[in-house]
Amino acid sequence: MGVLLSHVVTTMLLPTRHPTLSDRRRAEQEQFVAARRARLAQLLADGDGCHPAIAHELAKALVFDGQSAHDYAADYERRCGADPVIEHWAAAPIPKATLASAR
């Protein structure tokens, strides 16, 4: 009983770190990133089948993941014809942080 009581008292006296607002935001963003990457993997695995809505989502997902949609847009145009929305995403700039990490 004395050992159990001393453990409880020690646990209560030791300071604990509660997650800060920044920690909670980061964790939430990491969940969003994981979900977005899972959706991107699903879209890539399933293919677009020349369906514009799926192709638009895929091009957008590539850009949001820090990848270029240029190669995808060229392939889509070859297979399915030109699409201004996909051309828009293909022209999106790639973040410099992504370029630096790719080297």
N, C-alpha and C positions, 0 to 999 in steps of 0.2 A: 504494500500500500504506500509506503514511504517513497519507494522508487517511482511509482506511478505519479504521485503527487509532485515530486521534484521535477519530473519530465514535463508535466503540465505547467508548472510555474516557470520553468526555463523557457518553454515555448511561448508563453505569454509575455515574457520579459524581452525576448529577442526581437529586434525590430524587423518588420517585414516590409518589403517593397511592393506597393500597389502599382498596377500598371498606370502610367501617365496617359494623358489624352493623346500625346504623340505616339505612345506604344500601341494604343487601341486603334488609332488611325492607320498606322503602319500594318498592323495585323489585318485590318479590314481591306486595305489596298492589296495586300498579298493574296487574300482570298479572291478578290476581283481578278487579279492577274492570273491566278491558277485557273479560275473558271474560264477566262477569256482564252487562255492557251489550250485548255481542254476542248473548247468549242472550235478553235482554229484547227486542232489536230483532227477533230471529227469532220470538219468541212473538207480538209485536204484528203482524208481517207475516203469520203463518200464521193468527192468530185462534184462539179457544178452541173454537169449534164446539159450545158448551154441554157440553163435557167437563169435569167437576168437577176432575179432577187437573190439567189444563192451566190451567184458570181459577185454581185455588189457587196454582199456581206463578207465574202472571202477576201476580196481585195481590201476592204476596209480593215478587216481583222489582221491582215498581213502588216498593214501600215501601223496600226495601233500596237502591234507587237515589235515595232522597230525594224521591220524588214521592208525591203523594196517590193512593190507590186509590179515593177516594170516587166520582169520576165513573165509573170502570170498574165499581165495584160497582153503581151505579145502572143502568148500561147492562146489566150481566149479569142483574140482577134483572128488568128489563123483558123481556129476550129469553128467559131460561131459568128464572126463578123465584128465590126467595130461597135463599141458601146461607149458613149461619152462619160458615163459615171465611172467606168473602170479606167478609162484614160485619165480622168481626174485623179483617182487614187494612185495611178502609176506615176503621175507627175509630183506626188507629195514628196517633200524632202525627208531624208532619213536623219534622225537626230545624231548629232556629233558624238554623243556618248556611245551610241550603238556602233558607229564606225570605229571608234577607238578600241572598243572591246572585241571587235571582229578581227583585229590585227594580231 
